[in-house]
Amino acid sequence: MSERNRIARDLHDLAIQQLFATGMRLEHATSLLEDAPRAAEIRSELEQAIDGVDEGVRQIRGIVRSLRDRDEQLPVVERLVREASLARASLGFAPSMLLTLDGEQLARADADGEESDEIDARLGVELGDDVVAVVREGLSNVARHAQATSARVEIDVAARSVRVLVTDDGRGPDPATDRRSGLANLAARAQDHDGVARLAPAPGGGSELLWEGWIR
């Protein structure tokens, strides 16, 4: 299983990223053809090459999913929704969840939508797993310590970064309570992606957990 996961990571980090870079160069080349001789013919060839790159990305993404555990094969969006649903029992209420892709809020967390596929493609195997783990740990902390009546999870996926913010309306962080082990784990996950993790009082009361990582 360890070897399968390594292969899956390599396929995403190396093959897919190389294909994305090649696709971007082809699209740039297409934009330079306005006054070139036989521009229409060349543009058609380039567009077919771009389609081939996109198909290659889709095929590799399918291979990555086939290499992973049953639960890990699920789209990240579906796994996040599952975490929020499971947390309801320990929280005593349903936490709200907001997903944003490139500054646009997703109307609904649809695991079968194009936005879900795009989030999977950007995050990849390791970062996707870490984002799910951060949401799980954040909601677990709220249930154990906050005495809250509401909680909110915000996941913002941009071109080169992902940001997770878990807020609640509870009593806020208690300096006398040792939560360093959980926060240290989140910080270690953030460092793996050149990011940061911190737990602090929320401006309006309660607490907020901020976790950020860079997409390579």
Backbone torsions as a table, in degrees:
resi	resn	phi	psi	omega
1	MET	NA	-38.8	177.8
2	SER	-60.7	-41.8	179.5
3	GLU	-67.6	-38.5	177.5
4	ARG	-62.5	-42.1	179.1
5	ASN	-66.1	-37.0	177.9
6	ARG	-63.8	-43.0	178.7
7	ILE	-62.5	-42.2	179.4
8	ALA	-61.7	-42.9	178.9
9	ARG	-63.9	-41.9	-179.2
10	ASP	-64.9	-40.4	178.6
11	LEU	-60.3	-41.4	179.6
12	HIS	-73.4	-50.7	-171.7
13	ASP	-70.4	-29.7	-176.4
14	LEU	-104.7	-61.9	-172.5
15	ALA	-66.7	-51.1	-176.8
16	ILE	-65.3	-42.6	-179.4
17	GLN	-64.0	-37.6	177.1
18	GLN	-64.8	-41.0	178.4
19	LEU	-64.9	-40.6	176.8
20	PHE	-59.6	-45.5	-179.4
21	ALA	-63.0	-40.9	178.3
22	THR	-64.2	-42.3	178.1
23	GLY	-60.7	-41.0	178.8
24	MET	-64.6	-39.0	178.1
25	ARG	-66.8	-38.6	177.2
26	LEU	-64.4	-41.4	178.2
27	GLU	-63.9	-39.0	177.0
28	HIS	-64.4	-41.6	178.3
29	ALA	-61.6	-38.5	178.3
30	THR	-60.5	-38.0	-178.5
31	SER	-70.6	-12.9	-177.7
32	LEU	-94.7	6.5	-170.9
33	LEU	-98.0	12.4	-173.2
34	GLU	-55.1	-44.7	-174.6
35	ASP	-112.3	11.7	-177.2
36	ALA	-78.2	146.3	174.2
37	PRO	-60.9	144.0	-179.8
38	ARG	55.3	36.2	-176.1
39	ALA	-58.7	-42.5	-176.6
40	ALA	-63.2	-41.9	-179.1
41	GLU	-66.9	-43.6	-179.5
42	ILE	-65.9	-41.4	-180.0
43	ARG	-61.6	-39.6	178.9
44	SER	-62.3	-42.1	178.2
45	GLU	-64.0	-42.8	179.8
46	LEU	-65.0	-40.2	179.7
47	GLU	-65.2	-36.3	175.9
48	GLN	-66.2	-37.4	177.3
49	ALA	-64.9	-39.9	178.0
50	ILE	-63.3	-42.4	176.8
51	ASP	-60.4	-38.5	177.8
52	GLY	-64.7	-39.1	176.6
53	VAL	-63.0	-47.0	179.7
54	ASP	-59.4	-40.6	178.9
55	GLU	-66.7	-37.8	176.5
56	GLY	-61.8	-40.9	177.4
57	VAL	-61.7	-44.7	179.6
58	ARG	-62.3	-41.2	-179.3
59	GLN	-66.3	-43.8	179.6
60	ILE	-65.1	-38.9	177.8
61	ARG	-59.3	-40.0	177.7
62	GLY	-66.2	-38.0	177.6
63	ILE	-64.6	-42.3	179.2
64	VAL	-58.5	-45.8	-179.5
65	ARG	-63.3	-37.5	-177.8
66	SER	-69.5	-20.9	-178.7
67	LEU	-84.5	-9.5	-171.1
68	ARG	-101.5	168.0	176.0
69	ASP	-59.1	163.5	-178.1
70	ARG	-57.6	-49.5	179.9
71	ASP	-67.6	-36.0	-178.2
72	GLU	-70.8	-18.6	178.6
73	GLN	-73.8	-18.5	-179.2
74	LEU	-65.9	147.4	176.2
75	PRO	-59.2	148.8	-179.0
76	VAL	-57.4	-41.3	-179.1
77	VAL	-59.6	-43.2	179.5
78	GLU	-65.1	-38.9	178.9
79	ARG	-66.6	-36.9	178.0
80	LEU	-66.1	-43.5	177.9
81	VAL	-62.0	-38.8	178.3
82	ARG	-62.5	-42.2	179.2
83	GLU	-60.9	-43.0	179.1
84	ALA	-63.9	-39.0	179.9
85	SER	-67.3	-42.7	-179.9
86	LEU	-66.7	-32.2	-178.4
87	ALA	-70.1	-17.6	-176.4
88	ARG	-59.9	-36.9	-178.1
89	ALA	-64.3	-42.9	-177.6
90	SER	-80.6	-28.7	-179.8
91	LEU	-79.1	-34.1	-173.9
92	GLY	88.4	3.9	177.2
93	PHE	-157.7	166.3	-179.7
94	ALA	-90.8	121.1	176.4
95	PRO	-72.2	149.4	175.8
96	SER	-88.6	153.0	-179.2
97	MET	-136.5	133.4	-179.7
98	LEU	-125.9	121.7	178.4
99	LEU	-109.6	131.9	179.9
100	THR	-127.8	133.1	178.4
101	LEU	-123.7	116.2	-179.0
102	ASP	54.6	40.4	177.0
103	GLY	82.7	-3.9	-179.4
104	GLU	-105.0	122.7	179.8
105	GLN	-72.0	131.9	176.0
106	LEU	-74.9	128.8	-178.0
107	ALA	-62.9	-34.5	178.0
108	ARG	-151.3	152.3	179.8
109	ALA	-81.4	84.9	-176.4
110	ASP	-100.5	109.6	-177.3
111	ALA	-67.8	-18.8	-178.1
112	ASP	-99.1	2.7	-176.7
113	GLY	-85.0	168.2	179.1
114	GLU	-63.7	-35.1	179.6
115	GLU	-62.4	-39.2	178.5
116	SER	-63.0	-42.8	177.6
117	ASP	-62.2	-40.2	-179.7
118	GLU	-66.4	-40.5	178.0
119	ILE	-63.2	-43.9	176.8
120	ASP	-58.6	-45.3	-177.3
121	ALA	-63.9	-38.8	-177.7
122	ARG	-73.9	-44.9	-175.0
123	LEU	-74.6	-38.8	-177.3
124	GLY	74.1	-170.6	-171.8
125	VAL	-70.4	-59.3	-170.8
126	GLU	-69.2	-47.5	-178.6
127	LEU	-66.2	-38.1	176.6
128	GLY	-60.3	-44.2	176.8
129	ASP	-60.1	-41.2	-178.0
130	ASP	-67.9	-39.5	178.4
131	VAL	-61.7	-43.8	177.6
132	VAL	-61.8	-42.8	-179.7
133	ALA	-64.9	-37.1	178.7
134	VAL	-64.9	-43.9	178.3
135	VAL	-62.9	-42.1	178.6
136	ARG	-61.2	-47.4	-178.8
137	GLU	-66.7	-40.0	-179.9
138	GLY	-62.3	-45.5	179.3
139	LEU	-69.7	-34.1	176.6
140	SER	-64.4	-40.2	177.4
141	ASN	-62.5	-41.0	178.2
142	VAL	-61.0	-44.8	-178.5
143	ALA	-64.6	-36.8	-174.4
144	ARG	-82.5	-33.8	-166.6
145	HIS	-121.8	-26.2	-163.4
146	ALA	-83.7	-27.0	-171.6
147	GLN	53.0	47.0	-174.8
148	ALA	-94.0	162.2	174.1
149	THR	-111.0	-6.9	176.1
150	SER	-155.5	153.0	177.8
151	ALA	-146.6	151.1	-176.6
152	ARG	-136.9	134.4	177.2
153	VAL	-115.8	126.0	177.5
154	GLU	-120.6	124.5	176.5
155	ILE	-119.2	119.2	-177.4
156	ASP	-116.3	112.6	179.6
157	VAL	-105.4	119.5	178.8
158	ALA	-111.6	-171.7	-176.7
159	ALA	-64.3	-38.9	-174.7
160	ARG	-125.8	6.7	-177.5
161	SER	-151.1	161.6	173.4
162	VAL	-133.6	139.0	-176.5
163	ARG	-129.5	130.0	178.3
164	VAL	-118.9	129.1	178.1
165	LEU	-128.9	119.7	177.4
166	VAL	-114.1	117.4	-178.2
167	THR	-122.2	154.8	176.9
168	ASP	-145.2	168.5	-179.1
169	ASP	-107.5	27.6	-177.2
170	GLY	-81.7	-153.7	-172.2
171	ARG	-82.0	-6.1	179.6
172	GLY	86.2	167.9	-179.6
173	PRO	-61.7	136.6	178.2
174	ASP	-101.1	113.4	-178.7
175	PRO	-58.6	-24.3	-177.8
176	ALA	-82.7	-11.5	-178.6
177	THR	-94.0	131.0	-178.8
178	ASP	-88.2	102.7	175.4
179	ARG	-113.6	22.5	-171.3
180	ARG	-65.7	-32.8	-176.6
181	SER	-64.1	-46.1	179.3
182	GLY	-65.4	-43.8	-179.9
183	LEU	-67.8	-35.9	178.4
184	ALA	-63.1	-37.5	178.0
185	ASN	-64.4	-43.7	178.5
186	LEU	-66.1	-38.7	178.9
187	ALA	-63.9	-38.9	178.5
188	ALA	-64.9	-39.7	177.1
189	ARG	-64.2	-39.5	179.1
190	ALA	-65.4	-42.1	-179.3
191	GLN	-62.4	-31.2	177.0
192	ASP	-61.1	-21.3	-179.0
193	HIS	-119.1	24.9	178.3
194	ASP	56.9	34.4	-177.3
195	GLY	-114.7	-163.1	-178.0
196	VAL	-137.6	159.9	174.1
197	ALA	-144.1	135.3	178.3
198	ARG	-153.6	147.9	176.3
199	LEU	-115.8	128.8	-175.2
200	ALA	-149.5	163.1	173.1
201	PRO	-62.2	139.1	176.6
202	ALA	-78.4	148.2	-178.0
203	PRO	-54.7	-37.9	-178.4
204	GLY	-95.3	13.6	-175.3
205	GLY	103.9	157.6	-175.7
206	GLY	85.5	-155.1	-178.6
207	SER	-135.5	162.2	175.5
208	GLU	-139.9	133.3	175.7
209	LEU	-106.8	120.4	178.7
210	LEU	-111.4	129.6	177.9
211	TRP	-135.2	130.5	-179.1
212	GLU	-134.5	144.4	175.3
213	GLY	-144.5	154.2	-180.0
214	TRP	-95.2	141.5	177.1
215	ILE	-90.6	120.5	-179.4
216	ARG	-91.0	NA	NA
